[in-house]
Amino acid sequence: MSTEEGLKRDIGLWGFTSNIINIVIGSGIFVLPAFVSEGLGSAGILAYLFCGFLITIIMLCFAEAGSKVTITGGAYAYIEVAFGKYFGFLATNMLIFGTSLMATAAVANALANTLAYLFPLFNETLFRISFFIVLFSGLATINVIGVKKGIALIKFTTIAKLTPLLLLIIWGSTQIAFENLLWKQTPALNDIGKISLILFFAFQGAESSLSVGGEVKNPKKTVPKGIMLSFLIILLIYIAIQLVSQGILGDSFSTYKSAPLAEVAKRIMGPVGITIMIAGAAISMFGYLSSDTLNMPRVLFRSSMDRVIPIKPLSVVHPKFATPYISVLVFTSLGCFFSITGEFKQLAIFSSSSVLLVYLGVAFSVIKLRQRKDDDSNTFKIPGGYIIPILSIITILWFLSNLTPQEMLGILIMISVLSTIYLGIRYFKLDKQN
């Protein structure tokens, strides 16, 4: 079934759910458990439950907005439909440049570093550059050929990345020392908040998965079901990994910050366990890249179609494959460039705050979209009136309040620069159709 955008609704519930799981369960889960243990010890599960609650109420807002706004673009589309082009312009640029491209470049470099552990050739500059070119060229080709090919790759990498983690959970659960799971003391709420703020980043990423909303079958039902199902699976896997790792490593858990799961695998499987976990980490990172290459070009595509980004070729659909191929090629080219240069540490500070601002916009969008006269009563609606959207707004503002003054200043500068660019676009009427 083709949409008015010229795209095809080929993504079902499993494909949509896999897409979210694939991009949320990234490289973070291979590292963050040690930090959780360092801050909270055996009570680390509290941080997962807290983050699970926070991301659930935020994703409920995404679910309602996604059932009402079924065009391609995800969070950008929800905000643009609710509040207009200016806020849509801020959202799309924060998603693409403030969050996605920098994270994509970081993960690509992390993938090369991980492979270098087994194959030192990846430390050589020329080989590394060649690897990035081949990597992004391959991802671009797959996603230009068709969304079915992109989703098929994501389904495969989702299964491949979950296999070693599930193996660790199942095998490791038979070797847990239960005294390592006993709480020595109940942590203070402030400590839980600090660790949860760090751990929260392991739950991010679903916002870009929703960018394929214009290619989802029956989105009014598939989007909310896929969001809830995926985060239930993610939360259960995260908690199981933390419990198994804590149960095996005990008080020494926090001393293995570089590769805690590899140490767990080594203890239960021997040297081969290290190889399995490194392979799992590499697959997980590749899975993130494959999902991001599927998702974020759709944001470019839709924002170009709406003239929020006034570059008309970005909204061109391939006549044979029915994919936004120009947007795919532009995104992968930029991702490859930033991966090769690797000079983006300062911009990485903006990544997390950009995501939180987009989340804030989506929560406000739910309230705004409910007030529209053409609101469809058959779409998904969060129970409890405005309680969840308002609670989400308060939660996000609390997260933002934990940013340093330098990070807050960086956000203001970024918004000021984007606002200036937007005013320039409007002044020269670049956002008008030719």
C-alpha positions in Angstrom: 0.0 0.0 0.0 1.5 3.3 -1.1 1.1 6.5 0.9 0.5 10.0 -0.4 4.2 10.5 0.1 5.0 7.8 -2.5 6.3 5.4 0.1 5.0 1.9 0.9 3.6 0.6 4.2 5.7 -2.6 4.4 6.6 -2.5 8.1 4.6 -4.7 10.4 4.5 -5.1 14.2 7.5 -7.4 14.4 9.6 -5.2 12.1 8.6 -2.0 14.0 9.3 -3.6 17.4 12.6 -5.0 16.1 13.6 -1.5 14.9 13.1 0.0 18.3 14.8 -2.8 20.2 17.7 -2.7 17.7 18.4 1.0 18.2 17.8 1.2 21.9 19.9 -1.8 22.9 23.2 -0.4 21.7 26.7 -0.3 23.0 25.7 1.2 26.3 24.4 -2.0 27.9 27.9 -3.5 27.4 29.4 -0.8 29.6 26.8 1.0 31.8 26.0 -1.9 34.3 29.4 -1.4 35.9 28.6 2.3 36.6 25.2 1.3 38.0 26.9 -1.1 40.4 29.5 1.4 41.4 26.8 3.9 42.4 24.1 1.7 43.9 25.7 -1.8 44.4 23.3 -4.6 44.5 20.4 -2.1 44.7 21.2 -1.1 41.0 17.9 -2.7 39.9 16.1 0.4 41.4 17.7 2.6 38.7 16.5 0.3 35.9 12.9 0.4 37.4 13.1 4.2 37.7 14.3 4.6 34.2 11.8 2.1 32.9 9.0 4.1 34.5 10.3 7.4 33.1 10.8 6.2 29.5 7.4 4.5 29.6 5.5 7.7 30.4 7.5 9.5 27.7 6.9 6.7 25.2 3.2 6.8 26.0 3.3 10.3 24.7 5.1 9.1 21.6 2.5 6.3 21.2 -0.5 8.8 21.3 1.2 11.3 19.0 2.3 8.5 16.6 -1.2 7.2 16.3 -2.6 10.7 15.5 0.2 11.8 13.1 0.8 8.8 10.8 3.1 10.5 8.2 6.8 9.9 8.0 9.1 11.9 10.3 8.4 10.6 13.8 9.0 13.2 16.6 9.7 15.9 14.1 6.4 15.3 12.4 4.5 15.3 15.7 6.0 18.6 16.8 5.6 20.2 13.3 2.0 19.3 13.0 1.2 20.5 16.5 3.2 23.7 16.7 4.2 24.7 13.1 7.4 25.0 11.0 9.6 26.8 13.5 9.4 24.2 16.2 9.5 21.5 13.5 12.7 23.1 12.2 14.3 23.0 15.7 13.2 19.4 16.3 14.5 18.1 13.0 17.9 19.7 13.3 18.3 18.6 16.9 17.4 15.1 15.9 19.7 15.0 12.8 22.6 17.1 13.8 22.4 17.4 17.6 21.7 13.8 18.3 21.9 11.3 15.4 24.9 12.1 13.3 27.2 12.7 16.2 26.0 9.4 17.9 26.3 7.6 14.6 29.9 8.7 14.1 30.7 7.8 17.7 29.2 4.3 17.4 31.1 3.7 14.1 34.3 4.6 15.8 33.4 2.4 18.7 32.8 -0.4 16.3 36.2 0.0 14.7 37.8 0.2 18.2 36.0 -3.0 19.2 37.1 -4.9 16.1 40.6 -3.6 16.7 40.7 -5.6 19.9 40.7 -8.8 17.8 42.1 -7.3 14.6 44.8 -4.6 15.2 44.7 -3.6 11.6 41.6 -1.4 12.5 44.0 0.9 14.3 45.7 1.8 11.0 44.4 5.1 9.7 44.0 4.2 6.0 42.4 0.8 6.8 40.1 2.5 9.3 39.0 5.1 6.7 38.4 2.4 4.1 36.3 0.5 6.6 34.1 3.5 7.2 33.6 4.0 3.5 32.7 0.4 2.9 30.5 0.3 6.0 28.4 3.4 5.1 28.3 2.5 1.4 26.9 -0.9 2.3 24.3 0.6 4.6 23.3 3.2 2.0 22.9 0.5 -0.7 20.7 -1.7 1.4 18.4 1.2 2.4 18.2 2.6 -1.1 17.1 -0.7 -2.6 14.0 -0.8 -0.4 12.6 -0.5 3.1 12.0 -4.2 3.2 15.7 -4.8 2.8 16.5 -2.3 5.5 14.0 -3.9 7.9 15.2 -7.4 7.0 18.7 -6.4 8.0 17.4 -4.9 11.3 15.5 -8.1 12.1 18.7 -10.1 11.5 20.9 -7.8 13.6 18.3 -7.7 16.4 18.4 -11.5 16.7 22.2 -11.6 16.3 22.8 -8.9 19.0 20.3 -10.4 21.5 21.7 -14.0 21.2 24.9 -13.4 23.2 23.1 -11.3 25.8 20.4 -14.0 26.2 23.2 -16.6 26.4 24.9 -14.6 29.1 21.6 -14.3 31.1 20.6 -18.0 30.8 24.0 -19.5 31.4 25.0 -16.9 34.0 21.8 -17.4 36.0 23.0 -20.9 36.9 26.2 -19.5 38.5 24.8 -16.5 40.6 26.1 -16.2 44.1 22.9 -14.9 45.7 24.7 -13.2 48.6 26.0 -10.8 46.0 22.4 -9.7 45.3 21.6 -8.8 49.0 21.2 -5.1 49.7 23.7 -3.9 52.2 21.7 -0.7 52.6 18.9 1.2 50.8 20.4 3.9 48.6 19.3 7.5 49.0 16.8 8.9 46.5 19.3 11.5 45.3 21.8 8.7 44.5 19.2 6.8 42.6 18.4 10.0 40.6 22.1 10.6 39.7 22.7 7.0 38.5 19.3 7.0 36.7 20.3 10.1 34.8 23.4 8.2 33.5 21.5 5.0 32.8 18.6 6.8 31.1 20.8 7.2 28.0 20.7 3.4 27.6 16.9 3.7 27.0 17.1 6.4 24.4 16.8 6.0 20.6 13.1 5.1 20.1 12.4 8.6 18.9 14.4 7.9 15.7 12.7 4.5 15.2 9.4 6.3 14.9 10.6 8.2 11.8 9.4 5.3 9.6 5.8 6.0 10.7 4.8 6.6 7.1 5.8 3.1 6.1 4.2 1.2 9.0 1.1 -1.0 8.4 -2.0 0.1 10.3 0.1 2.7 12.3 -2.8 3.7 14.7 -2.5 0.2 16.3 1.0 -0.9 15.3 2.8 2.2 16.7 1.5 2.1 20.3 1.7 -1.8 20.5 5.2 -1.8 19.1 6.4 0.9 21.6 5.0 -0.9 24.6 6.1 -4.4 23.5 9.7 -3.2 22.7 10.2 -1.4 26.0 8.9 -4.3 28.0 11.4 -6.6 26.3 14.2 -4.0 26.7 13.5 -3.5 30.4 13.4 -7.2 31.2 16.7 -7.8 29.3 18.4 -4.9 31.1 17.3 -6.0 34.6 18.3 -9.6 33.9 21.8 -8.5 32.7 22.3 -6.4 35.8 21.2 -9.1 38.2 23.3 -11.8 36.6 26.4 -9.6 36.4 26.0 -8.4 39.9 25.4 -11.9 41.1 28.6 -13.2 39.5 31.0 -10.3 40.0 29.7 -9.0 43.3 31.7 -6.1 44.8 34.3 -6.3 42.1 31.7 -5.4 39.4 32.6 -1.7 39.3 36.3 -2.4 38.6 35.5 -3.7 35.1 34.1 -0.5 33.6 35.7 -1.0 30.1 34.0 -4.3 29.4 32.0 -5.7 32.4 30.0 -8.2 30.4 33.1 -9.6 28.8 34.4 -10.3 32.3 31.1 -12.0 33.3 31.3 -14.1 30.1 34.9 -15.0 30.8 34.0 -16.2 34.3 31.1 -18.4 33.1 32.4 -19.6 29.7 36.2 -19.1 29.8 38.3 -17.3 27.2 35.8 -18.0 24.5 33.3 -15.9 26.4 35.3 -12.8 25.8 35.2 -13.4 22.1 31.4 -13.9 22.2 30.8 -10.7 24.1 33.1 -8.7 21.9 31.3 -10.1 18.8 28.0 -9.3 20.5 29.1 -5.7 21.2 30.2 -5.3 17.5 26.9 -6.7 16.2 25.0 -4.4 18.6 26.9 -1.4 17.3 26.4 -2.4 13.7 22.7 -2.9 14.5 22.5 0.6 15.8 24.0 2.0 12.7 21.7 0.0 10.5 18.6 1.3 12.3 19.9 4.8 12.3 20.5 4.6 8.6 16.9 3.4 8.1 15.3 6.0 10.4 17.1 9.3 10.2 17.0 9.8 6.4 13.2 9.7 6.8 13.4 12.8 9.0 15.4 14.6 6.3 12.9 13.4 3.7 9.8 14.6 5.6 11.3 17.9 6.7 12.4 18.6 3.0 8.9 17.7 1.9 7.4 20.2 4.3 10.1 22.7 3.3 11.3 22.9 6.9 14.7 22.2 5.4 14.5 23.9 2.0 16.5 21.5 0.0 14.1 20.0 -2.5 16.1 17.0 -3.7 16.0 15.5 -0.2 12.2 14.8 -0.7 12.8 12.9 -4.0 11.6 9.2 -3.9 13.4 6.6 -6.1 11.1 5.7 -9.0 11.8 2.0 -8.8 12.5 1.3 -5.1 10.1 3.8 -3.5 12.7 5.0 -1.0 13.9 8.5 -0.1 17.3 7.7 -1.7 18.8 11.2 -1.8 18.2 11.6 1.9 19.7 8.2 2.5 22.8 9.1 0.5 23.2 12.5 2.2 22.8 11.0 5.7 25.3 8.2 5.1 27.8 10.5 3.5 27.7 12.9 6.5 27.9 9.9 8.9 30.9 8.6 7.1 32.6 12.1 7.1 32.1 12.6 10.8 33.3 9.1 11.5 36.5 9.7 9.6 37.2 13.1 11.1 36.1 12.0 14.6 36.3 15.5 16.0 32.9 15.8 17.6 33.5 15.5 21.3 32.3 19.0 22.1 29.1 18.4 20.0 28.5 15.1 21.9 27.6 17.3 25.0 24.6 18.5 23.0 23.4 15.1 22.0 21.7 14.1 25.2 20.2 17.5 25.9 18.9 17.6 22.3 17.0 14.4 22.8 15.5 15.6 26.0 14.3 18.8 24.3 12.7 16.7 21.5 11.0 14.5 24.2 9.7 17.7 25.8 8.3 18.9 22.5 6.5 15.5 21.9 4.9 15.7 25.4 3.6 19.2 24.7 2.4 17.9 21.3 0.1 15.4 22.9 -1.7 18.2 24.8 -1.9 20.3 21.7 -3.1 17.6 19.3 -5.9 16.6 21.7 -7.2 20.1 21.5 -7.6 20.0 17.7 -11.1 20.0 16.3 -10.3 17.2 13.9 -8.9 14.9 16.6 -9.9 11.3 15.7 -11.5 9.5 18.7 -10.5 6.2 17.2 -6.8 6.8 17.7 -4.8 5.7 20.8 -5.3 7.9 23.8 -3.3 7.7 27.0 -5.6 6.9 30.0 -5.9 9.4 32.8 -6.5 12.6 30.8 -3.5 15.0 30.9 -1.7 13.3 33.8 0.9 11.4 31.8 1.8 14.2 29.4 2.2 16.7 32.3 4.2 14.1 34.4 6.4 13.6 31.3 7.0 17.3 31.1 7.9 17.6 34.7 10.3 14.6 34.5 12.1 15.9 31.4 12.5 19.4 33.0 14.0 17.6 36.1 16.5 15.8 33.8 17.4 19.1 32.1 17.9 20.7 35.5 20.8 18.3 36.1 22.8 19.6 33.2 25.9 21.7 33.9 25.8 25.5 33.3 28.1 24.9 30.3 25.7 22.4 28.8 22.8 24.7 29.4 24.7 27.5 27.7 25.5 25.2 24.8 21.8 24.5 24.4 20.9 28.2 24.3 23.6 28.9 21.7 22.4 26.0 19.6 18.8 27.2 19.7 19.9 30.7 18.9 21.9 29.6 15.9 19.1 27.5 14.6 16.6 30.3 15.1 18.8 32.7 13.2 19.0 30.2 10.3 15.3 29.7 10.3 14.6 33.5 10.2 17.0 33.7 7.3 15.2 31.0 5.4 11.9 32.7 6.0 13.3 36.1 5.0 14.6 34.9 1.7 11.4 32.8 1.3 13.5 29.6 0.8 10.7 27.6 2.5 8.2 28.3 -0.3 7.4 25.8 -3.0 8.9 26.6 -6.4 
